[in-house]
Amino acid sequence: MFFILLPYWSVFFLGAGLSGFILHGSTLRLGRHYDTALYLECILLLGALVLLNDGAIAGHYLASAACGLQNALATTYSGAIVRTTHVTGIFTDLGIMFGAKLRGESFDKRKAILFLIIISGFVVGGVIGAVLFDDLVFNALIIPSAIVLVLGIGYRIYNVKIAYKKVGS
C-alpha cells in the first residue's frame, strides 16, 4: 500500500513545495504572487481533467499536486491556521479547545467559528463535488478550476489597483 500511495504523496509534496517557492512567507502579505499560485492550480486541475478523461493515471497525480499547492497556499495565507484539503487537524484543534474550556481556560470563539465555517465548507464542497461528479464525471473539475482562475484574476486586479493608487499618491 505504501508504494501505491507514494507517488500521490510525492506530487502533493511537490505541489506544496511549488507554492512555498512562489509565495516565500508564512503569513498573508499583499503583493505576493497568490495569483500565480492560483493560475498554476487552475492549470493543474485542467490538466488533470484532460488526462483523467483520457483514462491516464497521471491525471490523479496532477490533481494531487493541485491539492498540495492549494493546501500550502491556504497555510501560507493564514499563517498555518487553515488547511483546505483535510479537516482532521481542525477537528483536533477544536477538541483541544473544548478540552481546555472544560478545564476552565478561555475559549477563542472567533477561531472556533472559523473552524466550523471551514468544516462546513469542506462538507458542502464534498457533497456538491460528489453530485457534480455523478453528473459530469471528471468534467466536474471545471468548477474548481474556474473558481481558482476567477480568484487569481480578482487578486491580480486588486494588486494593480493598489499599485496604481500608490503611484498616484
C-alpha positions in Angstrom: 0.0 0.0 0.0 2.9 2.4 0.8 4.3 2.1 -2.7 0.9 2.6 -4.3 0.3 5.9 -2.3 3.9 7.1 -2.5 3.5 8.8 -5.9 0.4 10.7 -4.7 2.2 11.9 -1.5 5.2 12.9 -3.6 3.3 15.0 -6.0 1.2 16.5 -3.2 4.5 17.4 -1.5 5.8 18.9 -4.8 2.7 21.0 -5.2 3.1 22.3 -1.7 6.8 23.0 -2.5 5.9 24.9 -5.6 3.5 27.1 -3.5 6.3 27.6 -1.0 8.7 28.6 -3.7 6.3 31.1 -5.3 5.0 32.7 -2.1 8.0 32.5 0.3 6.4 33.5 3.5 4.2 32.3 6.4 1.6 35.0 6.6 -0.6 36.9 4.3 1.1 39.8 2.6 -0.5 41.6 -0.2 1.7 41.9 -3.3 2.9 38.2 -3.1 2.2 36.0 -6.1 -1.0 34.4 -4.8 -2.5 34.9 -8.3 0.4 32.9 -9.9 -0.2 30.1 -7.5 -4.0 30.2 -8.3 -3.2 30.2 -12.0 -1.0 27.2 -11.6 -3.6 25.4 -9.6 -6.1 26.0 -12.4 -3.6 24.6 -14.9 -3.0 21.5 -12.8 -6.8 20.9 -12.4 -7.5 21.4 -16.1 -4.6 19.1 -16.9 -6.0 16.5 -14.5 -9.4 16.8 -16.2 -7.9 16.2 -19.7 -5.8 13.3 -18.5 -8.5 11.7 -16.4 -11.0 11.9 -19.3 -8.4 10.1 -21.4 -8.0 7.4 -18.7 -4.4 8.4 -17.8 -3.4 7.8 -14.2 -1.2 10.9 -14.4 -4.4 12.9 -14.0 -4.6 11.7 -10.4 -1.1 13.0 -9.9 -1.9 16.4 -11.3 -5.0 16.6 -9.1 -2.9 15.6 -6.1 -0.3 18.3 -6.9 -3.1 20.8 -7.1 -4.3 19.8 -3.7 -0.8 20.2 -2.3 -0.4 23.6 -3.9 -3.9 24.7 -2.5 -3.2 23.4 1.0 0.2 25.2 1.1 -1.4 28.4 -0.4 -4.0 28.5 2.3 -1.5 27.6 5.0 0.8 30.4 3.9 -2.1 32.8 3.6 -3.5 32.0 7.1 -0.2 31.7 8.9 -0.6 27.9 9.3 -4.1 28.2 10.9 -6.1 26.8 7.9 -5.7 23.6 6.0 -8.1 23.3 3.0 -7.6 19.7 1.7 -8.3 17.9 5.0 -10.1 18.7 8.2 -8.7 16.2 10.7 -6.3 18.8 12.1 -9.2 21.2 12.6 -11.2 18.6 14.5 -8.2 18.0 16.6 -7.8 21.7 17.3 -11.5 22.0 18.2 -11.1 19.0 20.5 -8.1 20.6 22.2 -10.0 23.9 22.6 -13.0 22.1 24.0 -10.9 20.2 26.5 -9.2 23.4 27.6 -12.6 25.0 28.1 -13.6 22.1 30.3 -10.5 22.8 32.4 -11.8 26.4 32.8 -9.5 28.1 30.3 -10.7 30.7 27.8 -12.3 29.7 24.6 -11.4 31.5 21.4 -14.9 31.9 19.8 -13.5 33.6 16.6 -11.2 30.7 16.0 -13.9 28.1 16.7 -16.3 29.9 14.3 -13.6 29.9 11.6 -13.0 26.2 12.1 -16.7 25.5 11.9 -17.0 27.5 8.7 -14.1 25.6 7.2 -15.6 22.2 8.2 -19.0 23.3 6.8 -17.4 24.4 3.6 -15.5 21.1 3.4 -18.7 19.1 3.8 -20.8 21.2 1.5 -18.0 21.2 -1.1 -17.7 17.5 -0.8 -21.4 16.9 -1.4 -21.5 19.4 -4.3 -18.4 17.7 -5.8 -20.0 14.3 -5.4 -23.2 15.4 -7.1 -21.3 17.1 -9.9 -19.1 14.1 -10.4 -22.2 11.9 -10.6 -23.4 14.1 -13.5 -20.2 15.3 -15.1 -17.6 12.7 -14.1 -14.1 14.3 -14.4 -15.5 17.4 -16.1 -16.7 18.4 -12.6 -13.1 19.7 -12.2 -14.1 22.6 -14.4 -15.9 24.2 -11.4 -12.9 24.4 -9.0 -10.7 25.3 -12.0 -13.0 28.3 -12.8 -13.2 29.3 -9.2 -9.4 29.5 -8.7 -9.0 31.3 -12.0 -11.5 33.9 -11.1 -9.8 34.3 -7.7 -6.5 34.7 -9.3 -7.8 37.3 -11.8 -9.6 39.2 -8.9 -6.4 39.2 -6.9 -4.4 40.5 -9.8 -6.9 43.3 -10.5 -6.8 44.2 -6.8 -3.0 44.4 -6.8 -2.9 46.5 -9.9 -5.4 49.0 -8.4 -3.4 49.1 -5.1 -0.2 49.7 -7.1 -1.9 52.4 -9.2 -3.1 54.2 -6.0 0.4 54.1 -4.5 1.9 55.7 -7.7 -0.8 58.3 -7.8 -0.4 59.4 -4.2 
